[in-house]
Amino acid sequence: MFERNMTYNAHQIIKNHLQNINKNDLVAVDGTVGNGFDLFFLASLKQVEYIIGFDIQQEAISTSCKRTKDCNKQIELFLDSHHHIDQYIKKVDIGMFNLGYLPTGDKTIVTCAKTSLLAIQKTIELLTDGGILTIMTYSGHEEGYKEYQEIDKYLSHFYDRSINVFNLSLKNTHKECPSLFVIKKSITK
Ligand SMILES: C[S@@+](CC[C@H](N)C(=O)[O-])C[C@H]1O[C@@H](n2cnc3c(N)ncnc32)[C@H](O)[C@@H]1O
């Protein structure tokens, strides 16, 4: 079940989801590789064969590359914005977007509502049947609040019946809690 740590929750949700997926050649996307923790998690999933990752900071790409160097998976990282995702791949089985800034880096370099929204729209279009996308938003800073609101509005009015959108956050906290969106694409028979 859920814990206070929202990243843990995102990982658990993906792990649980995969228990119902009977495929071993999954393509995963890390839309914001940052320090490489989500990338490492994706690489640890048995059913994942190939992972593509994006970040606009060289520091993040280098750190993530080092963190996953011993993972026995095909991983490609690009110093590019995630909203160009459709130029790199044609399908996504698992996606993770952990938005905001690099916790150990320059906190003025943050994801922006406009490009994040575009990246999310494109990733949803690339989601395979039974695919899953998690998006962590942080409302505790100005751009993060705007980003959360725009993503929330977009996903709340997403009326494709094959897509289900869920939202998880911790209510009893004095700090602004990250808000986790989970998007699941149905399996069509
Ligand atoms: C919260 S961190 C990601 C944490 C990471 N997933 C991890 O496990 O360590 C957010 C990252 O998004 C990156 N970023 C900002 N704008 C971006 C964009 N347009 N495309 C891709 N990455 C972006 C930042 O450079 C930062 O490294």
The ligand as a MOL file (V3000), in Angstrom:
LIG
                    3D

  0  0  0     0  0            999 V3000
M  V30 BEGIN CTAB
M  V30 COUNTS 27 29 0 0 0
M  V30 BEGIN ATOM
M  V30 1 C 12.8510 16.3130 -9.9130 0
M  V30 2 S 14.1880 16.1850 -11.0590 0 CHG=1
M  V30 3 C 14.0360 14.5400 -11.6440 0
M  V30 4 C 14.3840 13.4910 -10.6310 0
M  V30 5 C 14.7870 12.1640 -11.2560 0
M  V30 6 N 13.6990 11.5040 -11.9230 0
M  V30 7 C 15.4670 11.2190 -10.2840 0
M  V30 8 O 15.0440 10.0750 -10.1180 0
M  V30 9 O 16.4600 11.6390 -9.6790 0 CHG=-1
M  V30 10 C 13.6170 17.1180 -12.4350 0
M  V30 11 C 14.5760 17.1530 -13.6230 0
M  V30 12 O 13.8690 17.6740 -14.7540 0
M  V30 13 C 14.8170 18.2570 -15.6070 0
M  V30 14 N 14.1530 19.0670 -16.6400 0
M  V30 15 C 13.7420 20.3520 -16.5830 0
M  V30 16 N 13.1340 20.7090 -17.7310 0
M  V30 17 C 13.1900 19.6120 -18.5470 0
M  V30 18 C 12.7350 19.3460 -19.8750 0
M  V30 19 N 12.0930 20.2780 -20.5840 0
M  V30 20 N 12.9670 18.1230 -20.4070 0
M  V30 21 C 13.6140 17.1560 -19.6850 0
M  V30 22 N 14.0670 17.3560 -18.4140 0
M  V30 23 C 13.8390 18.5670 -17.8520 0
M  V30 24 C 15.7010 19.0360 -14.6480 0
M  V30 25 O 16.9240 19.3460 -15.2480 0
M  V30 26 C 15.8060 18.0330 -13.4800 0
M  V30 27 O 16.9710 17.2760 -13.5810 0
M  V30 END ATOM
M  V30 BEGIN BOND
M  V30 1 1 1 2
M  V30 2 1 2 3
M  V30 3 1 2 10
M  V30 4 1 3 4
M  V30 5 1 4 5
M  V30 6 1 5 6
M  V30 7 1 5 7
M  V30 8 2 7 8
M  V30 9 1 7 9
M  V30 10 1 10 11
M  V30 11 1 11 12
M  V30 12 1 11 26
M  V30 13 1 12 13
M  V30 14 1 13 14
M  V30 15 1 13 24
M  V30 16 1 14 15
M  V30 17 1 14 23
M  V30 18 2 15 16
M  V30 19 1 16 17
M  V30 20 1 17 18
M  V30 21 2 17 23
M  V30 22 1 18 19
M  V30 23 2 18 20
M  V30 24 1 20 21
M  V30 25 2 21 22
M  V30 26 1 22 23
M  V30 27 1 24 25
M  V30 28 1 24 26
M  V30 29 1 26 27
M  V30 END BOND
M  V30 END CTAB
M  END
